[in-house]
Amino acid sequence: MSQDLEQSFVKQLKENQNIIHKICRLYTSGEDAHKDLFQEITIQLWKAYPKFRGDSKFSTWAYRVALNTAITLYRKSTRSIQTSNFDTSNVFIKQEEYNYEEEEQIKLLYQAVHQLNDIEKALVFMYLEDKDYEEISETLGISQVNARVKMNRIKTKLKKILNP
């Protein structure tokens, strides 16, 4: 791969790595699983990057790859995440430390979100990232109307979980 492609990927990944951290937080519990999933998503993004045509924003494309990777691995094994071998001599980006001491309300919200199914988790995540329904529907491959209906149902479901 060319040096320009590598530099472009590293730049985009650095600018969007918080997306990946948030997805990791939704689909894992514990720092080691978080780091493993972060690494696996990064590997999958790198493998797919040469095919990225720029038809959508990098962040939208990264959401799609990251969510698909997380969901696939989550479904394979909810206890441990299998990762690909990765030559550490070619590490492109230093992973920033992620603060696990969030406010109590955020922890409660994540606990509630963990009870949702995979698609519901992805929808909530994108909604909380202030993505519009057009981008949500494009990323998840559902209609805008379906995304809105699902989001309203999820809000009701979360209210019941958080306020039994």
C-alpha positions as CSV (number, residue, x, y, z in Angstrom):
1,M,0.0,0.0,0.0
2,S,1.2,3.5,-0.7
3,Q,2.5,5.9,1.9
4,D,-0.2,8.4,1.0
5,L,-2.9,5.8,1.6
6,E,-1.4,4.9,4.9
7,Q,-1.1,8.6,6.0
8,S,-4.6,9.3,4.9
9,F,-6.0,6.3,6.9
10,V,-4.0,7.3,10.0
11,K,-5.3,10.9,9.9
12,Q,-8.9,9.8,9.4
13,L,-8.6,7.2,12.2
14,K,-7.2,9.7,14.6
15,E,-10.0,12.1,13.9
16,N,-12.7,9.5,14.4
17,Q,-11.3,7.1,17.0
18,N,-13.8,8.3,19.6
19,I,-16.5,6.7,17.4
20,I,-14.7,3.4,17.8
21,H,-14.3,3.8,21.5
22,K,-18.0,4.4,22.0
23,I,-18.9,1.4,20.0
24,C,-16.4,-0.7,22.0
25,R,-18.0,0.5,25.2
26,L,-21.4,-0.5,23.9
27,Y,-20.4,-4.0,22.9
28,T,-17.9,-4.9,25.6
29,S,-17.4,-4.8,29.4
30,G,-14.0,-4.4,30.7
31,E,-10.9,-2.7,29.6
32,D,-9.2,-5.7,28.0
33,A,-12.2,-6.6,25.9
34,H,-12.5,-2.9,24.9
35,K,-8.9,-2.8,23.8
36,D,-9.3,-6.1,21.8
37,L,-12.4,-4.9,20.0
38,F,-10.7,-1.5,19.3
39,Q,-7.8,-3.3,17.7
40,E,-10.0,-5.6,15.7
41,I,-12.1,-2.7,14.4
42,T,-8.9,-0.8,13.5
43,I,-7.7,-3.9,11.6
44,Q,-11.0,-4.3,9.7
45,L,-11.0,-0.6,8.9
46,W,-7.5,-0.8,7.5
47,K,-8.3,-3.9,5.5
48,A,-11.3,-2.3,4.0
49,Y,-9.8,1.2,3.5
50,P,-8.5,0.7,0.0
51,K,-12.1,0.0,-1.1
52,F,-13.4,3.2,0.6
53,R,-14.5,5.4,-2.3
54,G,-15.5,8.5,-0.4
55,D,-19.2,8.2,-1.4
56,S,-20.1,8.9,2.2
57,K,-18.2,10.6,5.0
58,F,-15.3,8.6,6.5
59,S,-17.2,8.7,9.8
60,T,-20.3,7.1,8.3
61,W,-18.3,4.4,6.6
62,A,-16.3,3.8,9.9
63,Y,-19.6,3.5,11.8
64,R,-20.7,0.9,9.4
65,V,-17.5,-1.2,9.5
66,A,-17.1,-0.8,13.3
67,L,-20.7,-1.7,14.1
68,N,-20.6,-4.7,11.7
69,T,-17.3,-5.9,13.3
70,A,-18.6,-5.4,16.8
71,I,-22.0,-7.1,16.1
72,T,-20.3,-10.0,14.3
73,L,-17.8,-10.6,17.1
74,Y,-20.5,-10.0,19.8
75,R,-22.7,-12.7,18.3
76,K,-19.9,-15.2,17.9
77,S,-19.0,-14.9,21.6
78,T,-20.5,-12.7,24.3
79,R,-17.7,-13.7,26.7
80,S,-14.5,-13.2,24.7
81,I,-13.6,-11.5,21.5
82,Q,-11.5,-13.4,19.0
83,T,-9.0,-11.0,17.3
84,S,-6.9,-11.3,14.2
85,N,-3.1,-11.6,14.4
86,F,-1.6,-8.3,14.0
87,D,2.1,-7.4,13.4
88,T,2.7,-4.8,16.1
89,S,5.7,-3.5,14.3
90,N,3.3,-1.8,11.9
91,V,1.2,0.0,14.5
92,F,-0.2,3.1,12.8
93,I,-1.9,4.9,15.7
94,K,-1.4,5.1,19.4
95,Q,-4.6,4.3,21.2
96,E,-5.5,7.1,23.6
97,E,-6.4,6.1,27.1
98,Y,-10.1,5.9,27.6
99,N,-11.6,7.2,30.9
100,Y,-13.7,4.4,32.5
101,E,-14.8,6.6,35.5
102,E,-17.8,8.1,33.9
103,E,-20.6,9.8,35.8
104,E,-23.1,7.4,37.4
105,Q,-25.9,8.4,35.1
106,I,-23.9,7.5,32.0
107,K,-23.1,4.1,33.6
108,L,-26.8,3.5,34.2
109,L,-27.6,4.4,30.7
110,Y,-24.9,2.0,29.3
111,Q,-26.3,-0.7,31.6
112,A,-29.7,-0.1,30.1
113,V,-28.4,0.0,26.6
114,H,-26.6,-3.3,27.1
115,Q,-30.0,-4.9,27.5
116,L,-31.1,-3.9,24.0
117,N,-30.5,-6.0,20.9
118,D,-27.7,-5.3,18.4
119,I,-29.7,-3.0,16.1
120,E,-31.3,-1.1,18.9
121,K,-27.8,-0.5,20.4
122,A,-26.5,0.8,17.1
123,L,-29.5,3.1,16.7
124,V,-29.2,4.5,20.2
125,F,-25.5,5.1,19.7
126,M,-25.9,7.0,16.5
127,Y,-28.9,9.0,18.0
128,L,-26.7,10.0,21.0
129,E,-24.0,11.1,18.5
130,D,-26.5,13.5,17.1
131,K,-26.7,11.8,13.7
132,D,-29.7,12.7,11.7
133,Y,-32.2,10.0,10.6
134,E,-30.9,10.2,7.1
135,E,-27.4,9.2,8.2
136,I,-28.7,6.6,10.6
137,S,-30.9,5.0,8.0
138,E,-28.0,5.0,5.5
139,T,-25.6,3.4,8.0
140,L,-28.0,0.8,9.2
141,G,-29.6,0.0,5.9
142,I,-33.2,0.8,7.0
143,S,-35.6,3.5,6.0
144,Q,-35.8,6.9,7.8
145,V,-39.4,6.1,8.8
146,N,-38.3,2.8,10.2
147,A,-35.4,4.4,12.1
148,R,-37.8,7.0,13.7
149,V,-40.3,4.3,14.7
150,K,-37.6,2.1,16.2
151,M,-36.1,5.0,18.1
152,N,-39.4,5.9,19.6
153,R,-39.9,2.3,20.7
154,I,-36.4,2.2,22.1
155,K,-36.9,5.4,24.1
156,T,-40.0,3.8,25.7
157,K,-38.1,0.6,26.4
158,L,-35.2,2.5,28.0
159,K,-37.6,4.4,30.2
160,K,-39.1,1.2,31.5
161,I,-35.6,-0.3,32.1
162,L,-34.4,2.9,33.9
163,N,-37.6,3.6,35.8
164,P,-39.2,0.2,36.5
